[in-house]
Amino acid sequence: MTKIRDEKYLKALGKRIKEIRKQKGISTYDLSYESNISRSQINSIEKGDINTSICTLKALADAMELKVKDLIDF
């Protein structure tokens, strides 16, 4: 397994995404459907377990009608 460089940063990103998703009243199921990202991957991102790609962040942002910068502004 590859060592994550900044686990604290990934946890903060995941927390931010989860907070926004919940504020918007979007379930992980709906976010998965709208973004075409698996629920398990969304859960891993929200827990800060994986270092996701910018393309995945773009898909999540688009599904929540946001800009990527809104997800990483923490």
All heavy atoms as a GROMACS GRO file, in nm:
protein
  592
    1MET      N    1   0.084  -0.118   0.000
    1MET     CA    2   0.000   0.000   0.000
    1MET      C    3   0.089   0.125   0.000
    1MET      O    4   0.186   0.133   0.072
    1MET     CB    5  -0.090  -0.002   0.123
    1MET     CG    6  -0.186   0.112   0.127
    1MET     SD    7  -0.310   0.075   0.253
    1MET     CE    8  -0.345   0.237   0.306
    2THR      N    9   0.052   0.221  -0.080
    2THR     CA   10   0.126   0.345  -0.089
    2THR      C   11   0.096   0.433   0.032
    2THR      O   12  -0.019   0.446   0.073
    2THR     CB   13   0.087   0.421  -0.217
    2THR    OG1   14   0.107   0.336  -0.328
    2THR    CG2   15   0.169   0.547  -0.234
    3LYS      N   16   0.199   0.492   0.087
    3LYS     CA   17   0.182   0.581   0.202
    3LYS      C   18   0.119   0.713   0.156
    3LYS      O   19   0.161   0.773   0.059
    3LYS     CB   20   0.317   0.609   0.267
    3LYS     CG   21   0.308   0.697   0.390
    3LYS     CD   22   0.443   0.706   0.457
    3LYS     CE   23   0.453   0.810   0.562
    3LYS     NZ   24   0.359   0.818   0.663
    4ILE      N   25   0.016   0.754   0.226
    4ILE     CA   26  -0.050   0.881   0.196
    4ILE      C   27   0.037   0.992   0.253
    4ILE      O   28   0.076   0.989   0.368
    4ILE     CB   29  -0.192   0.884   0.256
    4ILE    CG1   30  -0.279   0.776   0.191
    4ILE    CG2   31  -0.254   1.022   0.238
    4ILE    CD1   32  -0.416   0.763   0.252
    5ARG      N   33   0.067   1.090   0.170
    5ARG     CA   34   0.157   1.198   0.210
    5ARG      C   35   0.101   1.286   0.320
    5ARG      O   36   0.170   1.320   0.414
    5ARG     CB   37   0.190   1.286   0.090
    5ARG     CG   38   0.285   1.220  -0.004
    5ARG     CD   39   0.327   1.320  -0.106
    5ARG     NE   40   0.319   1.254  -0.235
    5ARG     CZ   41   0.343   1.312  -0.349
    5ARG    NH1   42   0.372   1.438  -0.354
    5ARG    NH2   43   0.335   1.244  -0.460
    6ASP      N   44  -0.021   1.326   0.310
    6ASP     CA   45  -0.078   1.416   0.408
    6ASP      C   46  -0.218   1.370   0.445
    6ASP      O   47  -0.317   1.421   0.394
    6ASP     CB   48  -0.079   1.559   0.354
    6ASP     CG   49  -0.106   1.662   0.462
    6ASP    OD1   50  -0.155   1.623   0.571
    6ASP    OD2   51  -0.080   1.780   0.438
    7GLU      N   52  -0.222   1.276   0.536
    7GLU     CA   53  -0.350   1.218   0.577
    7GLU      C   54  -0.444   1.323   0.635
    7GLU      O   55  -0.565   1.319   0.612
    7GLU     CB   56  -0.323   1.108   0.680
    7GLU     CG   57  -0.445   1.027   0.715
    7GLU     CD   58  -0.413   0.910   0.804
    7GLU    OE1   59  -0.303   0.854   0.793
    7GLU    OE2   60  -0.501   0.875   0.885
    8LYS      N   61  -0.390   1.419   0.708
    8LYS     CA   62  -0.471   1.525   0.769
    8LYS      C   63  -0.544   1.606   0.660
    8LYS      O   64  -0.662   1.639   0.675
    8LYS     CB   65  -0.379   1.616   0.850
    8LYS     CG   66  -0.444   1.692   0.960
    8LYS     CD   67  -0.336   1.749   1.050
    8LYS     CE   68  -0.369   1.890   1.086
    8LYS     NZ   69  -0.271   1.954   1.171
    9TYR      N   70  -0.476   1.634   0.552
    9TYR     CA   71  -0.534   1.709   0.441
    9TYR      C   72  -0.647   1.630   0.376
    9TYR      O   73  -0.754   1.684   0.347
    9TYR     CB   74  -0.425   1.742   0.339
    9TYR     CG   75  -0.470   1.833   0.228
    9TYR    CD1   76  -0.478   1.970   0.248
    9TYR    CD2   77  -0.505   1.782   0.103
    9TYR    CE1   78  -0.520   2.054   0.146
    9TYR    CE2   79  -0.547   1.865   0.002
    9TYR     CZ   80  -0.554   2.001   0.023
    9TYR     OH   81  -0.596   2.084  -0.076
   10LEU      N   82  -0.625   1.500   0.355
   10LEU     CA   83  -0.728   1.416   0.293
   10LEU      C   84  -0.850   1.404   0.383
   10LEU      O   85  -0.963   1.402   0.334
   10LEU     CB   86  -0.672   1.278   0.261
   10LEU     CG   87  -0.563   1.274   0.153
   10LEU    CD1   88  -0.513   1.132   0.133
   10LEU    CD2   89  -0.613   1.333   0.023
   11LYS      N   90  -0.828   1.396   0.513
   11LYS     CA   91  -0.941   1.390   0.608
   11LYS      C   92  -1.021   1.520   0.602
   11LYS      O   93  -1.145   1.518   0.605
   11LYS     CB   94  -0.891   1.366   0.750
   11LYS     CG   95  -0.819   1.235   0.772
   11LYS     CD   96  -0.912   1.123   0.797
   11LYS     CE   97  -0.832   0.996   0.829
   11LYS     NZ   98  -0.907   0.877   0.804
   12ALA      N   99  -0.952   1.634   0.594
   12ALA     CA  100  -1.019   1.764   0.586
   12ALA      C  101  -1.100   1.775   0.457
   12ALA      O  102  -1.213   1.826   0.457
   12ALA     CB  103  -0.917   1.877   0.596
   13LEU      N  104  -1.044   1.729   0.346
   13LEU     CA  105  -1.115   1.730   0.219
   13LEU      C  106  -1.240   1.644   0.227
   13LEU      O  107  -1.349   1.685   0.188
   13LEU     CB  108  -1.025   1.681   0.105
   13LEU     CG  109  -1.094   1.662  -0.030
   13LEU    CD1  110  -1.145   1.795  -0.084
   13LEU    CD2  111  -0.998   1.596  -0.129
   14GLY      N  112  -1.227   1.524   0.279
   14GLY     CA  113  -1.340   1.433   0.293
   14GLY      C  114  -1.449   1.491   0.381
   14GLY      O  115  -1.569   1.482   0.348
   15LYS      N  116  -1.409   1.552   0.491
   15LYS     CA  117  -1.505   1.614   0.582
   15LYS      C  118  -1.580   1.727   0.511
   15LYS      O  119  -1.701   1.740   0.525
   15LYS     CB  120  -1.431   1.668   0.705
   15LYS     CG  121  -1.521   1.732   0.806
   15LYS     CD  122  -1.441   1.782   0.926
   15LYS     CE  123  -1.532   1.855   1.023
   15LYS     NZ  124  -1.458   1.913   1.134
   16ARG      N  125  -1.508   1.806   0.434
   16ARG     CA  126  -1.570   1.917   0.360
   16ARG      C  127  -1.672   1.866   0.259
   16ARG      O  128  -1.784   1.919   0.249
   16ARG     CB  129  -1.460   1.998   0.288
   16ARG     CG  130  -1.510   2.104   0.196
   16ARG     CD  131  -1.544   2.230   0.268
   16ARG     NE  132  -1.579   2.332   0.169
   16ARG     CZ  133  -1.668   2.425   0.190
   16ARG    NH1  134  -1.728   2.434   0.305
   16ARG    NH2  135  -1.695   2.512   0.096
   17ILE      N  136  -1.636   1.764   0.184
   17ILE     CA  137  -1.727   1.707   0.084
   17ILE      C  138  -1.852   1.652   0.152
   17ILE      O  139  -1.964   1.676   0.107
   17ILE     CB  140  -1.656   1.600   0.000
   17ILE    CG1  141  -1.550   1.667  -0.089
   17ILE    CG2  142  -1.755   1.520  -0.085
   17ILE    CD1  143  -1.456   1.571  -0.158
   18LYS      N  144  -1.833   1.580   0.261
   18LYS     CA  145  -1.947   1.523   0.333
   18LYS      C  146  -2.038   1.632   0.389
   18LYS      O  147  -2.161   1.622   0.379
   18LYS     CB  148  -1.897   1.433   0.446
   18LYS     CG  149  -2.006   1.358   0.518
   18LYS     CD  150  -1.946   1.261   0.619
   18LYS     CE  151  -2.053   1.174   0.681
   18LYS     NZ  152  -1.995   1.073   0.770
   19GLU      N  153  -1.979   1.736   0.446
   19GLU     CA  154  -2.058   1.848   0.500
   19GLU      C  155  -2.143   1.913   0.392
   19GLU      O  156  -2.262   1.939   0.412
   19GLU     CB  157  -1.967   1.953   0.563
   19GLU     CG  158  -1.909   1.913   0.695
   19GLU     CD  159  -1.805   2.012   0.748
   19GLU    OE1  160  -1.764   2.104   0.673
   19GLU    OE2  161  -1.764   1.996   0.863
   20ILE      N  162  -2.082   1.940   0.277
   20ILE     CA  163  -2.155   2.003   0.166
   20ILE      C  164  -2.267   1.911   0.118
   20ILE      O  165  -2.380   1.955   0.096
   20ILE     CB  166  -2.060   2.039   0.050
   20ILE    CG1  167  -1.966   2.152   0.093
   20ILE    CG2  168  -2.140   2.080  -0.073
   20ILE    CD1  169  -1.854   2.178  -0.007
   21ARG      N  170  -2.234   1.783   0.102
   21ARG     CA  171  -2.334   1.686   0.055
   21ARG      C  172  -2.454   1.684   0.149
   21ARG      O  173  -2.570   1.691   0.106
   21ARG     CB  174  -2.271   1.547   0.044
   21ARG     CG  175  -2.371   1.440   0.002
   21ARG     CD  176  -2.308   1.304  -0.007
   21ARG     NE  177  -2.252   1.253   0.116
   21ARG     CZ  178  -2.323   1.206   0.220
   21ARG    NH1  179  -2.454   1.205   0.215
   21ARG    NH2  180  -2.261   1.160   0.328
   22LYS      N  181  -2.427   1.680   0.279
   22LYS     CA  182  -2.536   1.676   0.377
   22LYS      C  183  -2.614   1.807   0.380
   22LYS      O  184  -2.738   1.805   0.392
   22LYS     CB  185  -2.482   1.641   0.515
   22LYS     CG  186  -2.442   1.496   0.526
   22LYS     CD  187  -2.405   1.460   0.668
   22LYS     CE  188  -2.396   1.310   0.680
   22LYS     NZ  189  -2.404   1.265   0.818
   23GLN      N  190  -2.545   1.920   0.369
   23GLN     CA  191  -2.614   2.050   0.366
   23GLN      C  192  -2.710   2.058   0.250
   23GLN      O  193  -2.817   2.118   0.259
   23GLN     CB  194  -2.514   2.164   0.356
   23GLN     CG  195  -2.439   2.194   0.483
   23GLN     CD  196  -2.328   2.296   0.462
   23GLN    OE1  197  -2.303   2.344   0.352
   23GLN    NE2  198  -2.258   2.328   0.570
   24LYS      N  199  -2.672   1.997   0.140
   24LYS     CA  200  -2.756   1.998   0.020
   24LYS      C  201  -2.863   1.890   0.024
   24LYS      O  202  -2.945   1.880  -0.066
   24LYS     CB  203  -2.670   1.983  -0.106
   24LYS     CG  204  -2.586   2.107  -0.134
   24LYS     CD  205  -2.514   2.092  -0.266
   24LYS     CE  206  -2.471   2.224  -0.320
   24LYS     NZ  207  -2.577   2.297  -0.386
   25GLY      N  208  -2.860   1.804   0.128
   25GLY     CA  209  -2.960   1.698   0.141
   25GLY      C  210  -2.944   1.588   0.038
   25GLY      O  211  -3.044   1.527  -0.003
   26ILE      N  212  -2.820   1.563  -0.002
   26ILE     CA  213  -2.793   1.461  -0.104
   26ILE      C  214  -2.739   1.335  -0.037
   26ILE      O  215  -2.644   1.342   0.040
   26ILE     CB  216  -2.690   1.514  -0.207
   26ILE    CG1  217  -2.741   1.642  -0.273
   26ILE    CG2  218  -2.657   1.407  -0.311
   26ILE    CD1  219  -2.636   1.713  -0.358
   27SER      N  220  -2.799   1.222  -0.067
   27SER     CA  221  -2.751   1.095  -0.013
   27SER      C  222  -2.629   1.049  -0.093
   27SER      O  223  -2.605   1.095  -0.205
   27SER     CB  224  -2.860   0.988  -0.021
   27SER     OG  225  -2.885   0.955  -0.157
   28THR      N  226  -2.553   0.956  -0.036
   28THR     CA  227  -2.440   0.901  -0.111
   28THR      C  228  -2.492   0.825  -0.233
   28THR      O  229  -2.426   0.823  -0.336
   28THR     CB  230  -2.352   0.809  -0.025
   28THR    OG1  231  -2.431   0.707   0.035
   28THR    CG2  232  -2.277   0.888   0.080
   29TYR      N  233  -2.608   0.765  -0.221
   29TYR     CA  234  -2.668   0.695  -0.334
   29TYR      C  235  -2.694   0.792  -0.450
   29TYR      O  236  -2.656   0.765  -0.564
   29TYR     CB  237  -2.798   0.626  -0.292
   29TYR     CG  238  -2.868   0.556  -0.404
   29TYR    CD1  239  -2.832   0.427  -0.442
   29TYR    CD2  240  -2.968   0.620  -0.477
   29TYR    CE1  241  -2.895   0.362  -0.547
   29TYR    CE2  242  -3.032   0.557  -0.583
   29TYR     CZ  243  -2.994   0.428  -0.617
   29TYR     OH  244  -3.056   0.366  -0.723
   30ASP      N  245  -2.757   0.905  -0.419
   30ASP     CA  246  -2.788   1.004  -0.523
   30ASP      C  247  -2.661   1.066  -0.580
   30ASP      O  248  -2.650   1.088  -0.701
   30ASP     CB  249  -2.879   1.114  -0.469
   30ASP     CG  250  -3.020   1.063  -0.442
   30ASP    OD1  251  -3.062   0.964  -0.505
   30ASP    OD2  252  -3.088   1.122  -0.356
   31LEU      N  253  -2.564   1.096  -0.493
   31LEU     CA  254  -2.438   1.152  -0.541
   31LEU      C  255  -2.366   1.054  -0.631
   31LEU      O  256  -2.311   1.092  -0.735
   31LEU     CB  257  -2.349   1.193  -0.423
   31LEU     CG  258  -2.218   1.263  -0.459
   31LEU    CD1  259  -2.241   1.387  -0.544
   31LEU    CD2  260  -2.141   1.297  -0.332
   32SER      N  261  -2.371   0.928  -0.595
   32SER     CA  262  -2.310   0.824  -0.677
   32SER      C  263  -2.375   0.819  -0.815
   32SER      O  264  -2.307   0.815  -0.918
   32SER     CB  265  -2.324   0.688  -0.608
   32SER     OG  266  -2.280   0.584  -0.691
   33TYR      N  267  -2.507   0.822  -0.816
   33TYR     CA  268  -2.580   0.818  -0.943
   33TYR      C  269  -2.549   0.939  -1.030
   33TYR      O  270  -2.519   0.926  -1.149
   33TYR     CB  271  -2.731   0.810  -0.914
   33TYR     CG  272  -2.815   0.808  -1.038
   33TYR    CD1  273  -2.832   0.690  -1.110
   33TYR    CD2  274  -2.875   0.924  -1.085
   33TYR    CE1  275  -2.907   0.688  -1.227
   33TYR    CE2  276  -2.951   0.924  -1.201
   33TYR     CZ  277  -2.967   0.806  -1.272
   33TYR     OH  278  -3.041   0.805  -1.387
   34GLU      N  279  -2.554   1.058  -0.970
   34GLU     CA  280  -2.534   1.182  -1.046
   34GLU      C  281  -2.389   1.200  -1.093
   34GLU      O  282  -2.366   1.260  -1.197
   34GLU     CB  283  -2.577   1.303  -0.963
   34GLU     CG  284  -2.726   1.309  -0.937
   34GLU     CD  285  -2.810   1.324  -1.063
   34GLU    OE1  286  -2.764   1.389  -1.159
   34GLU    OE2  287  -2.921   1.270  -1.066
   35SER      N  288  -2.294   1.150  -1.016
   35SER     CA  289  -2.152   1.170  -1.050
   35SER      C  290  -2.090   1.053  -1.126
   35SER      O  291  -1.982   1.065  -1.180
   35SER     CB  292  -2.071   1.194  -0.923
   35SER     OG  293  -2.070   1.078  -0.841
   36ASN      N  294  -2.162   0.940  -1.126
   36ASN     CA  295  -2.109   0.817  -1.186
   36ASN      C  296  -1.981   0.770  -1.112
   36ASN      O  297  -1.890   0.717  -1.173
   36ASN     CB  298  -2.084   0.832  -1.335
   36ASN     CG  299  -2.078   0.699  -1.406
   36ASN    OD1  300  -2.144   0.604  -1.364
   36ASN    ND2  301  -1.999   0.690  -1.510
   37ILE      N  302  -1.978   0.796  -0.982
   37ILE     CA  303  -1.870   0.751  -0.895
   37ILE      C  304  -1.934   0.652  -0.797
   37ILE      O  305  -2.041   0.679  -0.743
   37ILE     CB  306  -1.809   0.869  -0.815
   37ILE    CG1  307  -1.766   0.983  -0.906
   37ILE    CG2  308  -1.697   0.823  -0.724
   37ILE    CD1  309  -1.652   0.953  -0.999
   38SER      N  310  -1.869   0.540  -0.773
   38SER     CA  311  -1.929   0.438  -0.686
   38SER      C  312  -1.947   0.491  -0.544
   38SER      O  313  -1.871   0.576  -0.498
   38SER     CB  314  -1.842   0.312  -0.683
   38SER     OG  315  -1.724   0.334  -0.609
   39ARG      N  316  -2.048   0.439  -0.477
   39ARG     CA  317  -2.073   0.479  -0.338
   39ARG      C  318  -1.955   0.443  -0.250
   39ARG      O  319  -1.921   0.519  -0.159
   39ARG     CB  320  -2.200   0.410  -0.285
   39ARG     CG  321  -2.327   0.470  -0.341
   39ARG     CD  322  -2.450   0.400  -0.292
   39ARG     NE  323  -2.468   0.425  -0.149
   39ARG     CZ  324  -2.542   0.348  -0.071
   39ARG    NH1  325  -2.602   0.241  -0.119
   39ARG    NH2  326  -2.557   0.377   0.057
   40SER      N  327  -1.893   0.330  -0.275
   40SER     CA  328  -1.778   0.291  -0.193
   40SER      C  329  -1.663   0.389  -0.210
   40SER      O  330  -1.594   0.423  -0.114
   40SER     CB  331  -1.734   0.148  -0.223
   40SER     OG  332  -1.689   0.136  -0.356
   41GLN      N  333  -1.644   0.440  -0.332
   41GLN     CA  334  -1.539   0.539  -0.354
   41GLN      C  335  -1.574   0.671  -0.286
   41GLN      O  336  -1.488   0.734  -0.224
   41GLN     CB  337  -1.514   0.561  -0.503
   41GLN     CG  338  -1.396   0.653  -0.529
   41GLN     CD  339  -1.358   0.664  -0.676
   41GLN    OE1  340  -1.415   0.597  -0.760
   41GLN    NE2  341  -1.264   0.750  -0.706
   42ILE      N  342  -1.699   0.712  -0.294
   42ILE     CA  343  -1.742   0.834  -0.226
   42ILE      C  344  -1.721   0.820  -0.075
   42ILE      O  345  -1.669   0.912  -0.011
   42ILE     CB  346  -1.889   0.866  -0.259
   42ILE    CG1  347  -1.902   0.908  -0.407
   42ILE    CG2  348  -1.944   0.977  -0.168
   42ILE    CD1  349  -2.044   0.917  -0.459
   43ASN      N  350  -1.759   0.707  -0.020
   43ASN     CA  351  -1.738   0.683   0.123
   43ASN      C  352  -1.590   0.690   0.159
   43ASN      O  353  -1.553   0.748   0.262
   43ASN     CB  354  -1.798   0.550   0.166
   43ASN     CG  355  -1.949   0.553   0.169
   43ASN    OD1  356  -2.009   0.656   0.196
   43ASN    ND2  357  -2.011   0.440   0.142
   44SER      N  358  -1.505   0.633   0.076
   44SER     CA  359  -1.360   0.636   0.102
   44SER      C  360  -1.305   0.777   0.094
   44SER      O  361  -1.219   0.816   0.175
   44SER     CB  362  -1.286   0.546   0.003
   44SER     OG  363  -1.318   0.410   0.026
   45ILE      N  364  -1.354   0.855   0.001
   45ILE     CA  365  -1.312   0.995  -0.011
   45ILE      C  366  -1.357   1.072   0.112
   45ILE      O  367  -1.279   1.147   0.172
   45ILE     CB  368  -1.370   1.059  -0.139
   45ILE    CG1  369  -1.307   0.996  -0.264
   45ILE    CG2  370  -1.348   1.212  -0.138
   45ILE    CD1  371  -1.380   1.030  -0.393
   46GLU      N  372  -1.482   1.054   0.152
   46GLU     CA  373  -1.535   1.128   0.266
   46GLU      C  374  -1.464   1.090   0.397
   46GLU      O  375  -1.455   1.172   0.487
   46GLU     CB  376  -1.685   1.106   0.279
   46GLU     CG  377  -1.765   1.178   0.172
   46GLU     CD  378  -1.915   1.169   0.189
   46GLU    OE1  379  -1.963   1.092   0.276
   46GLU    OE2  380  -1.987   1.239   0.114
   47LYS      N  381  -1.414   0.969   0.407
   47LYS     CA  382  -1.340   0.927   0.526
   47LYS      C  383  -1.193   0.968   0.520
   47LYS      O  384  -1.121   0.954   0.617
   47LYS     CB  385  -1.349   0.775   0.545
   47LYS     CG  386  -1.489   0.729   0.586
   47LYS     CD  387  -1.489   0.584   0.627
   47LYS     CE  388  -1.477   0.495   0.506
   47LYS     NZ  389  -1.485   0.352   0.537
   48GLY      N  390  -1.150   1.016   0.402
   48GLY     CA  391  -1.010   1.054   0.386
   48GLY      C  392  -0.918   0.937   0.368
   48GLY      O  393  -0.798   0.946   0.392
   49ASP      N  394  -0.974   0.825   0.323
   49ASP     CA  395  -0.895   0.703   0.307
   49ASP      C  396  -0.818   0.696   0.176
   49ASP      O  397  -0.723   0.621   0.164
   49ASP     CB  398  -0.985   0.579   0.317
   49ASP     CG  399  -1.037   0.555   0.456
   49ASP    OD1  400  -0.980   0.613   0.552
   49ASP    OD2  401  -1.135   0.479   0.471
   50ILE      N  402  -0.861   0.774   0.076
   50ILE     CA  403  -0.795   0.768  -0.054
   50ILE      C  404  -0.762   0.908  -0.104
   50ILE      O  405  -0.830   1.005  -0.071
   50ILE     CB  406  -0.878   0.694  -0.161
   50ILE    CG1  407  -1.013   0.761  -0.184
   50ILE    CG2  408  -0.896   0.547  -0.124
   50ILE    CD1  409  -1.091   0.704  -0.301
   51ASN      N  410  -0.659   0.916  -0.182
   51ASN     CA  411  -0.617   1.040  -0.248
   51ASN      C  412  -0.681   1.039  -0.386
   51ASN      O  413  -0.633   0.973  -0.477
   51ASN     CB  414  -0.464   1.044  -0.256
   51ASN     CG  415  -0.413   1.177  -0.301
   51ASN    OD1  416  -0.489   1.268  -0.331
   51ASN    ND2  417  -0.282   1.188  -0.307
   52THR      N  418  -0.789   1.111  -0.400
   52THR     CA  419  -0.868   1.104  -0.523
   52THR      C  420  -0.812   1.195  -0.632
   52THR      O  421  -0.730   1.282  -0.606
   52THR     CB  422  -1.015   1.138  -0.492
   52THR    OG1  423  -1.096   1.101  -0.602
   52THR    CG2  424  -1.033   1.284  -0.460
   53SER      N  425  -0.859   1.175  -0.752
   53SER     CA  426  -0.810   1.253  -0.866
   53SER      C  427  -0.891   1.382  -0.882
   53SER      O  428  -1.003   1.395  -0.833
   53SER     CB  429  -0.821   1.172  -0.995
   53SER     OG  430  -0.956   1.162  -1.035
   54ILE      N  431  -0.834   1.475  -0.953
   54ILE     CA  432  -0.902   1.601  -0.982
   54ILE      C  433  -1.027   1.576  -1.068
   54ILE      O  434  -1.128   1.644  -1.053
   54ILE     CB  435  -0.806   1.704  -1.048
   54ILE    CG1  436  -0.870   1.843  -1.054
   54ILE    CG2  437  -0.764   1.659  -1.186
   54ILE    CD1  438  -0.881   1.911  -0.921
   55CYS      N  439  -1.021   1.476  -1.153
   55CYS     CA  440  -1.137   1.443  -1.237
   55CYS      C  441  -1.254   1.391  -1.152
   55CYS      O  442  -1.369   1.423  -1.180
   55CYS     CB  443  -1.100   1.342  -1.344
   55CYS     SG  444  -0.989   1.409  -1.469
   56THR      N  445  -1.223   1.316  -1.049
   56THR     CA  446  -1.326   1.268  -0.958
   56THR      C  447  -1.385   1.385  -0.880
   56THR      O  448  -1.507   1.394  -0.864
   56THR     CB  449  -1.270   1.161  -0.862
   56THR    OG1  450  -1.225   1.050  -0.939
   56THR    CG2  451  -1.377   1.114  -0.764
   57LEU      N  452  -1.299   1.475  -0.834
   57LEU     CA  453  -1.349   1.594  -0.765
   57LEU      C  454  -1.440   1.676  -0.856
   57LEU      O  455  -1.542   1.728  -0.813
   57LEU     CB  456  -1.234   1.680  -0.714
   57LEU     CG  457  -1.154   1.624  -0.597
   57LEU    CD1  458  -1.040   1.718  -0.563
   57LEU    CD2  459  -1.243   1.600  -0.477
   58LYS      N  460  -1.403   1.687  -0.982
   58LYS     CA  461  -1.485   1.761  -1.080
   58LYS      C  462  -1.621   1.695  -1.096
   58LYS      O  463  -1.724   1.763  -1.099
   58LYS     CB  464  -1.411   1.768  -1.214
   58LYS     CG  465  -1.493   1.826  -1.329
   58LYS     CD  466  -1.487   1.977  -1.332
   58LYS     CE  467  -1.541   2.035  -1.460
   58LYS     NZ  468  -1.683   2.052  -1.466
   59ALA      N  469  -1.623   1.562  -1.104
   59ALA     CA  470  -1.750   1.490  -1.118
   59ALA      C  471  -1.838   1.510  -0.995
   59ALA      O  472  -1.960   1.531  -1.007
   59ALA     CB  473  -1.724   1.341  -1.142
   60LEU      N  474  -1.778   1.506  -0.876
   60LEU     CA  475  -1.855   1.528  -0.753
   60LEU      C  476  -1.907   1.672  -0.747
   60LEU      O  477  -2.023   1.695  -0.712
   60LEU     CB  478  -1.768   1.498  -0.631
   60LEU     CG  479  -1.727   1.351  -0.613
   60LEU    CD1  480  -1.628   1.338  -0.499
   60LEU    CD2  481  -1.850   1.263  -0.589
   61ALA      N  482  -1.822   1.767  -0.781
   61ALA     CA  483  -1.863   1.907  -0.780
   61ALA      C  484  -1.977   1.931  -0.879
   61ALA      O  485  -2.077   1.996  -0.844
   61ALA     CB  486  -1.744   1.998  -0.812
   62ASP      N  487  -1.964   1.879  -0.999
   62ASP     CA  488  -2.069   1.895  -1.099
   62ASP      C  489  -2.201   1.836  -1.050
   62ASP      O  490  -2.307   1.896  -1.066
   62ASP     CB  491  -2.030   1.828  -1.232
   62ASP     CG  492  -1.923   1.903  -1.308
   62ASP    OD1  493  -1.891   2.020  -1.271
   62ASP    OD2  494  -1.869   1.845  -1.404
   63ALA      N  495  -2.194   1.720  -0.987
   63ALA     CA  496  -2.315   1.652  -0.938
   63ALA      C  497  -2.383   1.734  -0.828
   63ALA      O  498  -2.505   1.727  -0.812
   63ALA     CB  499  -2.281   1.513  -0.888
   64MET      N  500  -2.305   1.812  -0.753
   64MET     CA  501  -2.361   1.894  -0.646
   64MET      C  502  -2.380   2.040  -0.689
   64MET      O  503  -2.407   2.127  -0.607
   64MET     CB  504  -2.273   1.885  -0.521
   64MET     CG  505  -2.274   1.748  -0.458
   64MET     SD  506  -2.196   1.742  -0.294
   64MET     CE  507  -2.022   1.739  -0.341
   65GLU      N  508  -2.364   2.064  -0.820
   65GLU     CA  509  -2.379   2.197  -0.879
   65GLU      C  510  -2.287   2.298  -0.812
   65GLU      O  511  -2.328   2.407  -0.772
   65GLU     CB  512  -2.525   2.242  -0.874
   65GLU     CG  513  -2.616   2.149  -0.952
   65GLU     CD  514  -2.762   2.189  -0.947
   65GLU    OE1  515  -2.803   2.265  -0.856
   65GLU    OE2  516  -2.836   2.143  -1.036
   66LEU      N  517  -2.159   2.260  -0.801
   66LEU     CA  518  -2.055   2.342  -0.741
   66LEU      C  519  -1.936   2.350  -0.834
   66LEU      O  520  -1.933   2.283  -0.938
   66LEU     CB  521  -2.008   2.280  -0.609
   66LEU     CG  522  -2.111   2.260  -0.499
   66LEU    CD1  523  -2.053   2.173  -0.389
   66LEU    CD2  524  -2.152   2.395  -0.442
   67LYS      N  525  -1.839   2.428  -0.794
   67LYS     CA  526  -1.709   2.430  -0.861
   67LYS      C  527  -1.612   2.352  -0.774
   67LYS      O  528  -1.631   2.344  -0.652
   67LYS     CB  529  -1.661   2.574  -0.879
   67LYS     CG  530  -1.751   2.653  -0.971
   67LYS     CD  531  -1.701   2.792  -0.991
   67LYS     CE  532  -1.801   2.861  -1.084
   67LYS     NZ  533  -1.753   2.978  -1.143
   68VAL      N  534  -1.509   2.297  -0.834
   68VAL     CA  535  -1.411   2.220  -0.759
   68VAL      C  536  -1.354   2.303  -0.644
   68VAL      O  537  -1.335   2.253  -0.533
   68VAL     CB  538  -1.298   2.167  -0.850
   68VAL    CG1  539  -1.187   2.102  -0.770
   68VAL    CG2  540  -1.354   2.068  -0.952
   69LYS      N  541  -1.331   2.431  -0.668
   69LYS     CA  542  -1.275   2.517  -0.564
   69LYS      C  543  -1.363   2.521  -0.440
   69LYS      O  544  -1.314   2.539  -0.329
   69LYS     CB  545  -1.248   2.658  -0.616
   69LYS     CG  546  -1.371   2.740  -0.642
   69LYS     CD  547  -1.335   2.879  -0.689
   69LYS     CE  548  -1.461   2.962  -0.701
   69LYS     NZ  549  -1.431   3.102  -0.720
   70ASP      N  550  -1.494   2.501  -0.456
   70ASP     CA  551  -1.584   2.498  -0.340
   70ASP      C  552  -1.557   2.376  -0.252
   70ASP      O  553  -1.578   2.382  -0.130
   70ASP     CB  554  -1.731   2.497  -0.385
   70ASP     CG  555  -1.769   2.622  -0.464
   70ASP    OD1  556  -1.720   2.731  -0.429
   70ASP    OD2  557  -1.847   2.609  -0.560
   71LEU      N  558  -1.513   2.269  -0.312
   71LEU     CA  559  -1.485   2.147  -0.237
   71LEU      C  560  -1.352   2.156  -0.161
   71LEU      O  561  -1.338   2.096  -0.055
   71LEU     CB  562  -1.480   2.024  -0.330
   71LEU     CG  563  -1.607   1.991  -0.407
   71LEU    CD1  564  -1.585   1.868  -0.494
   71LEU    CD2  565  -1.725   1.970  -0.313
   72ILE      N  566  -1.259   2.230  -0.216
   72ILE     CA  567  -1.125   2.232  -0.155
   72ILE      C  568  -1.100   2.359  -0.075
   72ILE      O  569  -0.990   2.383  -0.029
   72ILE     CB  570  -1.015   2.211  -0.260
   72ILE    CG1  571  -1.020   2.319  -0.368
   72ILE    CG2  572  -1.026   2.073  -0.323
   72ILE    CD1  573  -0.904   2.312  -0.465
   73ASP      N  574  -1.202   2.439  -0.055
   73ASP     CA  575  -1.189   2.562   0.023
   73ASP      C  576  -1.216   2.533   0.170
   73ASP      O  577  -1.326   2.553   0.221
   73ASP     CB  578  -1.286   2.668  -0.030
   73ASP     CG  579  -1.263   2.804   0.035
   73ASP    OD1  580  -1.155   2.827   0.092
   73ASP    OD2  581  -1.356   2.886   0.030
   74PHE      N  582  -1.113   2.481   0.239
   74PHE     CA  583  -1.126   2.451   0.381
   74PHE      C  584  -1.004   2.494   0.456
   74PHE      O  585  -0.905   2.532   0.403
   74PHE     CB  586  -1.152   2.302   0.405
   74PHE     CG  587  -1.057   2.209   0.341
   74PHE    CD1  588  -0.940   2.171   0.408
   74PHE    CD2  589  -1.079   2.159   0.213
   74PHE    CE1  590  -0.850   2.084   0.348
   74PHE    CE2  591  -0.989   2.071   0.155
   74PHE     CZ  592  -0.875   2.033   0.221
   0.00000   0.00000   0.00000
